[in-house]
């Protein structure tokens, strides 16, 4: 993008992207087969909005130039999942801890950082 947005606009674009993506995936989990007719259009609009918001972002997602940012974000996600697994363990939530550790292992196995 030739004219980058101000840091405030970029930050809000990113925050709105995260929120929209989160809502989309929560809906996918709640209605994975998209069977609830009340939610059918919401699936599409949340998906498209998240995709369009990332396209508006300064990040050149369509090029390999975005790869370092994606790998850095993946590393952050791995560390966040480890922290959550530790917290779950401290609170006696062993099933949750095991699930979070599994996510970490899958990410680390697929992504060489």
C-alpha positions in Angstrom: 0.0 0.0 0.0 1.6 3.3 -1.1 0.0 5.5 1.6 0.2 3.7 4.9 -2.6 4.5 7.4 -1.9 6.3 10.6 -0.9 4.1 13.5 -4.3 4.7 15.1 -6.2 3.6 12.0 -3.9 0.6 11.5 -4.3 -0.4 15.2 -8.1 -0.2 14.9 -8.2 -2.1 11.6 -6.1 -4.8 13.3 -8.3 -4.9 16.4 -11.5 -5.0 14.3 -10.0 -7.8 12.2 -9.2 -9.8 15.3 -12.7 -9.3 16.7 -14.4 -10.2 13.4 -12.3 -13.3 13.0 -13.0 -14.3 16.5 -16.7 -14.0 16.0 -16.5 -15.9 12.8 -14.7 -18.8 14.4 -17.0 -18.8 17.4 -19.9 -19.1 15.0 -18.2 -21.9 13.1 -17.8 -23.8 16.3 -21.4 -23.1 17.4 -22.9 -24.0 14.0 -20.2 -25.9 12.1 -22.6 -27.2 9.4 -24.1 -23.8 9.0 -27.6 -25.3 9.6 -29.2 -22.5 11.6 -30.8 -20.3 9.0 -30.6 -17.3 11.3 -26.9 -17.6 11.2 -26.3 -18.5 7.6 -25.8 -15.0 6.4 -23.7 -14.1 9.4 -21.2 -16.9 8.5 -20.6 -15.2 5.1 -20.6 -11.6 6.2 -18.1 -12.3 9.1 -15.8 -14.3 6.8 -15.9 -11.7 4.1 -15.4 -8.8 6.5 -12.4 -10.4 8.2 -10.9 -11.1 4.7 -11.5 -7.6 3.5 -10.2 -6.0 6.7 -6.9 -7.8 6.4 -6.7 -6.7 2.7 -7.0 -3.1 3.9 -4.2 -3.6 6.3 -0.7 -2.3 5.5 0.7 -5.8 5.6 1.3 -7.2 2.0 -0.5 -10.4 2.7 -0.5 -11.5 -1.0 3.3 -11.6 -1.1 6.0 -13.6 0.5 7.1 -10.4 2.2 4.4 -11.2 4.9 6.1 -14.4 5.8 8.4 -13.0 8.6 5.3 -11.3 10.2 3.3 -14.5 10.0 6.1 -16.6 11.5 6.6 -14.0 14.3 2.9 -14.1 15.0 2.9 -17.8 15.1 5.8 -17.7 17.6 3.7 -15.3 19.7 0.8 -17.7 19.5 2.9 -20.6 20.6 4.2 -18.7 23.6 0.7 -17.6 24.5 -0.6 -21.2 24.3 2.3 -22.3 26.6 1.4 -19.6 29.1 -2.3 -20.7 29.0 -1.3 -24.3 29.5 0.8 -23.4 32.5 -2.1 -21.4 33.9 -4.5 -24.2 33.3 -2.1 -26.6 35.1 -1.8 -24.3 38.1 -5.6 -24.2 38.3 -5.9 -28.0 38.1 -7.4 -28.0 34.6 -5.4 -30.9 33.3 -7.7 -31.7 30.3 -7.5 -28.1 29.1 -3.7 -28.1 29.7 -3.3 -31.2 27.6 -5.4 -29.7 24.8 -3.3 -26.5 24.8 0.0 -28.4 24.8 -1.3 -30.4 21.9 -2.0 -27.2 20.0 1.6 -26.1 20.8 3.0 -29.3 19.5 1.0 -29.2 16.3 2.1 -25.6 15.6 5.7 -26.4 16.3 5.6 -29.5 14.2 4.2 -27.7 11.2 6.1 -24.4 11.5 9.8 -24.2 11.7 10.6 -20.9 13.4 
